[in-house]
Every structure is written in structure tokens, then in C-alpha cells.
């Protein structure tokens, strides 16, 4: 008997029939003696529908009112799930984020959780009820509804698990765990029994969209054991913890990739102190996130400066960089939106030399040119031409034998 927080995403609650299936799963866990808190997302497509409605009314919707609007999606799901549980004879109580008193700051559309009042939830659990909480939302000190940003229901679930000192937080999705890479690209991808918070953070930040980065950060900070499972099939999923023992044998745990990279280069920049700031400062001021950076100094006392951004930010970044180029007296600005980032991730890299050289050997054998390289203690990322993405992922997966279980 334990206390568990279950989170069901939009696909898992996308229809009335799927909500009823979730209710059956929750009821079975409750009847086994566990205390269950359920966090739900809006039904799939609902947040986009509400966003489109807002944009029909206002080109740039007021952030506070946008939060009020978008928070209704999760409220619909929580109410329907409680009805389904009641029909099954399972006592359930629903709460919005504000009713639970998930207190956030006042940054509308991207609020941060400050604290959670868990008294109501503990009282209901003690009374034998299943508690259903609307994800993605909270309330600021002034009583205004706030939302936590895209994917914020994951963060709600982890935060509640931390506050309630739950045994585990189960994230139910449309996949049955975390894989060595995307099975749609590499059919031999293998589901991982476990992965560390560090590795999952890297995977999430590098393009794996299974979990929201903030939720993994929150879980790591408060040591909340996360488990990723499928809503549609049985299985143990993937456990995300601090424990590394299960993966000590593995050099690499997974391969992540990001199709949304775009590259910009400014050439012939005078090689003087402060040049990098003059180039990147205006980009940062425009709230454009910069990923990888390379600087090459030439013999003529000039430098070429290359960096990557999200493809959606390419045109804005190009306009800023062009203006900077003129003020610095640089030669030219070029862009390339047909690039991707491929990364290998694993805590085993810390204690093994030669991982990078093996990766580069794979690319050499496949005649794939590496345009940029970035490394950390547990990851190596490269930027390559978009057309080589699937070849690169499959070749790396085979070279590091990720289809084989290191425990066997």
C-alpha cells in the first residue's frame, strides 16, 4: 500500500471512452489499497482549439485572460473523470489548481510553482477518496488563475508528488517508456528499464519530447521517483531516479535528436574584445535562445562566428544579425535551416575514454560531415545536414549496440 500520483496526458484522455478506460485503471489501483492522486491534461486538441478561439478575438491575447481560458480544458477532463469513477463506485473528488492552492508567481502563461497546500488532498485520501487535480494551472497570491506553460501538467504531477511525499509519480503517455532513441527512426530501439535524472534531462533538452524539462528538473530537485508508462498497454515502463547501478554497464543510454535547428554564420568580424557580446547580446535581448556556438579566428585578424537557434526564430535572428553585421563592419551573414542536432547521452561516458572518437568514426564511415560539436560530461552533440539524420541515428545505435540489454 502506497501513495501514488498518476498523470494522464491529452492523448490518454482524448475521448470519453479513453477517460472511462483511465477510470478503470485508477479504480483497480485504488482497490488494491493504494492512495491515488490523478493529474489530468486537457483532452487532446482542446488547448489548440481554445488558443485559436482567443486569436480570433484578439491578435495578441491578454496573458491573464488567456490563462483563464486555457485552464478550462483541464477542468473539463477532471470533472468527466470524477463522473466516470463515481459510475464505477469509486469515490472521487476533483480540484482545480486554485482550489488545491497550488500557489504560483504571477507570470501568466509561464508561471512557476511557489508552494502547495496539501491539507485537502490528505484529508480526502484519508477518507478513502481518489483525488483528481486539474494539471497545468495554479493561482497567484492575488487570486488570479495562472498556467504553467506548455506541458505543465507534468510539472503539476511532480510538484504534487513532492508535496505529498508520494512513493512514485507515474506519467502515463502514448508510449510505454523511454527508449534508446525514437522507434519511428530506429525500429531496433529498446525500452530502458531505468535512466538517471541527469540522462533524462539531457534527453529532454536535446529533443526527446516524452517529458517536459521543468518536470524532470523538479523531480530531480526533490528526489521524486518518476515512472513513464503507457495508458494503452500494461508494463513496468521506465523508472527515472538518481540510482545509476542499473546502467553502470552502459556507456551510452540513448540517442536524442532535434529536427528544429537552424544555423547562422557571420563572417569577417573584427577579432576584438567584446565582439561575441555585440553579436549575441541583441539576439538574447530578443528572447531568442541560442544553442551551439563556434568561433573561428582567421589570419587576417577577423573571425567567423556560427551559432544555432530554433528554426522558428531563424528569420528574427537573421534580421538582428544583419543589422549587427553592418554596425561591426563584418563581411556577410549566411543561414542554413536544413540542419539537425544528433546527440549521444550516457552517465557511462564519465568513466570511459574514446566515446567521442567512436562517434566521429561512425560519421566518417557513413560519409557524414560534422558542422558543429558540443560536449558535456554525459553528452556529445553534433550538428549535421538534415538529410543524414536517420542514417546517423541508426548508425550510432548499431555502433554502440543500444539494441542489446547491458544487463544480459
N, C-alpha and C positions, 0 to 999 in steps of 0.2 A: 504494500500500500504506500503510495507516494503522492506528491503534488506535482502536476504537470501542466505546462502551458502549451496549448495547441494553437498554431496559426494556420489558417486556410486562406490561400490566395484567390485572386479573382477567377481563375480557371476552375478551381476546385469548387467554387460556389456560383458558377456561371449560369445555372438553370435551377428551377425549383426541384427537379429530380436530383441534381447534384447536391443541393442543400439537404435534401432528405437523406441522401447517402452519407453525408457528413454527420447528420444527426444519429444515424445508426452506429457509425464508428465511435462517436462520442459517448453514446449510451452504453455501448459494450465496455468501453474503458471505465466508465463511471460505475457500472455494475460489478466490475472486477474489484472494486474497493478503492480505486484511485480518486483523488480530488482533481477536478479538471476545470481549468480556465481556458476559454476559447477566445481567440482574437481573430476577427474576420476582416477581409478586404471587401471592397465594393464588387459586385458581380462584374465579370469580365466585360469590358466595353463601356461600363457605366461612367467611369471618370472621364473618358474621352467624350462621351455624349454630353455630359454636364459642361465640360470645357467648351465644346462647340456652341452650346446654348449661350454661355457667357459671352463668347466672342461675337455672336450675332447681336447681342445687346450693347456691347462696349468693345471697341478695338483693343484697348488695353484695360482689362477689368480691374476694378479696385481690389487690392490684395485682401483686405479684410472681408469683403463680401464674397470674394472667391473662396475663401476658407469656409464661410457659412454654407455656400452652395455645395462644394465638393465633399464636405463632411457628411452630407445626407446619404451618399452612396453606401457607406459602411453601415449607417443606421438602418437602412432597408434590409441589408443582409443579416444583421444581428437580430432584428425582430423576427424575420422569417425563420431563422434557425431556432430561436426560442419557441416559436409556434410548432415547428417540426418536432422538437424534443418533447414538448408538452403532449403532443399527439401520441408519442411513444411511451408516455407515462413517466417521463424523466423530468423532474422539477428543475426549471431553469430561470435565471434572472438576467436581463440584459441591461447594459450601461453604455452610455456614450462616454467619450474620453473625459468630458467635463463633469459628468455625474460621478465617475470614479474619483475624480480630482487628480487627473494627470496634469500637473501644473507645468506649463512651458513658459519660455520667454515670449516676447511679443513680435517675433519675426514672422509675420504672416507669410504663408505658403512654404516656409522652410524653418519652422520653429524647432527649438531644442528643448528636450525634457529637463526640468529642474528637479522635480520631486514627484512622488506618487503617494497618495493616501490609500493604504491597503485595508483599512478597517472594514469597509462594506464588503469587500471581497472575502476576507477571512470569516466574517460573520455568516455570509451566505454559504461558504464552503462547509463551515461547521454545522450548518443546518441541513446539510446533505444536498445542496443545490449545485448544478452546473452554472458557472458564471460566464456569460458571453459579453465581450467588450468590443466596441467598435474600434478598429485599428486606425492608424494614420492621423489621429486627432487628439487634441487636448484643449486646455483653456488657460489663458494667461491670468496674471494677478488681477486684472481689471474685469475679468469675467467674459472676455471675448473668445470666441471659438478660434482655434488655430489648427493648422495642419502641419505635418512633419516632412513634407516633400514626397516626391515620387518614391514608391516602395516603402513608405513609412510604417506600414503595418508590421513589417519585420521588426522594426525598432520598438514599436509598441509592445510586441510579444516578448522581446528580450528584456525590455525595461521592467515589465510586469514580473517576469521570471526572476529577475534580480531582486525586486522589491519583496516578492513573496517567498524568496529563498526556495524556489522550485527545484525539484530533483533534475529535471531536464526541460528544455524548451524544444518542442517539435515543430519544425517548419514543413508543412505539407504543401507540395507543389505538383506540377505535372511531370516531374522526373523523379526517379526512385533513389536519388542520392547525388553525390558529387563524383564526376567521372574524371579519368586521367586527361581527357580532352572531350570536345563536343562529339558525341557519337554520330552526328549527321555528317561530320567531316571525316572521322576515322571510325569505321564500323567496329574495329577491334578495341575501342576504348573500354576500359574496365572500371566498374564502380569501386570506389575506395571504401574500405570498412571504416577508416578514420583518417583525419587530417588535422593538422595543428591550426590554431588561430592565425599564426603568422602566415602559413601557407594559404589559408583561405582568404586572408586579407589581400595577399598578393594576387591570387587568382581573381578575386572580385574586382580589384583595381585595374587589372590588366585585361578585362573584357568578359570574364565569366559572369553571367547575369543571374546566377541561381539565388544569391543572397545580396541584399543591399549592404554596401560597405559600412555604413554607420551602425547597422545592427551587429555586424561582426566585431567592430571596434568596441561596441557597448558590451557584448558578450565577453570579449577578452578582458576588458577592464574590470568587470565584476565576476569573472570566472563562472559564467553561466554555460553549462554544457548544452551545446546545440546539436540537434539531430535533424538532418534533411531526409524527408520521406516522400513517398508518392501517395496522393489522395486516391489513386485509382487501382493500386495493387498492393499486396502485402509484402513485407520485407523489413529488414532492420535499418535500411538506409545508410547514411554516412554520419558518424559522430565527429563533431568538431570540438576539440579540447586542447588543453596545454600538454597533454600526455604525448610524448614522442616515441615511446617504446615500440609501438606497433609499426612504426615506419623507419626504425633505425637502419634496416637493411636497404631501404630505397634511397638511391642517390637523388632521383627526381620523382616528385609525386604527380606532377601534371604539366600539361602544356596549355597555356592560355593564348588567346589571340584577340585582336581588336581590328575590326574592318573600318573603323571610323577615323583613321589617322590621315592627316594632310600635312605636307611638308612645305616650309617656306625657307628660302635662302636669300640673304642679302650679301652681295659681293662687293669687294673693293672698299671696305670700310677702313678708314684710317685707324691703325693699330695704336690707340692712345688709351690711357686710363679712363674709365667711365664709359667706354663705347658700349659695352654689354648692357649697362643700365639704360643708356639712351635708346637702345634697341628694344629691350624687353619691358622697360618701365611703362611706356604708353600701352603696350599690349596688356599688361597686368591691370592698368588703370581702367581698361575697357572690360574688366572682369572676364577676360579670356584666359582659360587655363592652358599653360604651356606644359608639354610632356617632356620630350627628349631634346637635348641641346648638344650641338657640336660646333667648335670654333677652330678654324684652321688659319694659321698665320703664314703669309707668303713672304718671299724675299724682298719685295718692294715696300715693306712696312705697311701693308694693308692686310686685312683679314676677311675671310668669308665666314658668315655666321648662319647656321642652319638650325631650325627648331621645328617641332611638330605641335599641332593643335587638333582639336576635334574638327571634322570636316564641316560641320555646321557653322564653325567660326572662321572658316578659311577666308571668305570674302571680306569680312570685317577686319581680320588680321592683316590681309594684303593691303587694304586701303591705309591702315595705320602705318604699316611698314614702308609703303611707298612714300608717304609724307616724311617719315623718318629718314629714308634714303636721301631725299632731296636736301634735308637740313644737315646731314652728315657729309654730303658730297660723295656718297657711295656710287658704285658703277651701275648696279642693276638689282632688281627684285624678281625672283622666279618662284613658281609654286608647282606643286605636284600633288594632286588629290588621289592618285592611283597608287597609294602606299598603304601598307598594313603593318601592324606590330605583332610579332610572334615571340612568346616568352616561355622559358622553362623555369619551373618553380620546384624547390625542394629543400627542406632543412638538412638533408643529407649532403648538400653541396658544401656545408661548412667544414666537413672533415675529409673531403675528397678533392684532390687536385685533378686537373685535366678535364673538368666538365666543359669549360668554355672551348677548349681546343677540339673536343669531340663534337660539340655543336657546330663549330666552324668547319670541321672536316665533312660533316653531313651536307652542309650547304655547298661546299666545294665539289663534292661528289655529284650533287644534283645540278651543278652549274647555276646556283642562285647567288646573285650579288647582294652583299650586305651593305646597306646605305648608312646605317647608324647603329651604334651599340650602347647599351646602358646596363650597368650591373649593380647588384646589391649583394648582401651576404647570402641570400637564399633565392636569388633570381637573376637570370640573364635575359635581356630583351633586345631584339633586333628589329630594325625597320627594313622591309623588303618590298619589292614590286608586288602589287596586288595579285597579279596573275599567278604567282607562285605560292599563294597562301596554303591551299590544300595539299600541294605536294610537300611543302615544308613541314606541315603538321604531321602528315603521315610518315615522312622520312624520319623525323625526330622521334616519333612514337615508337617506330620499329628499332631505331638505333639504341634507344635507352630501355628497350624491352618492357615498355609500360603495359603491354597486354598480359604480362606474367605477374602473378602474385608473389611479391618478395618473401612472403612468409612461408611459401611452399618450397 
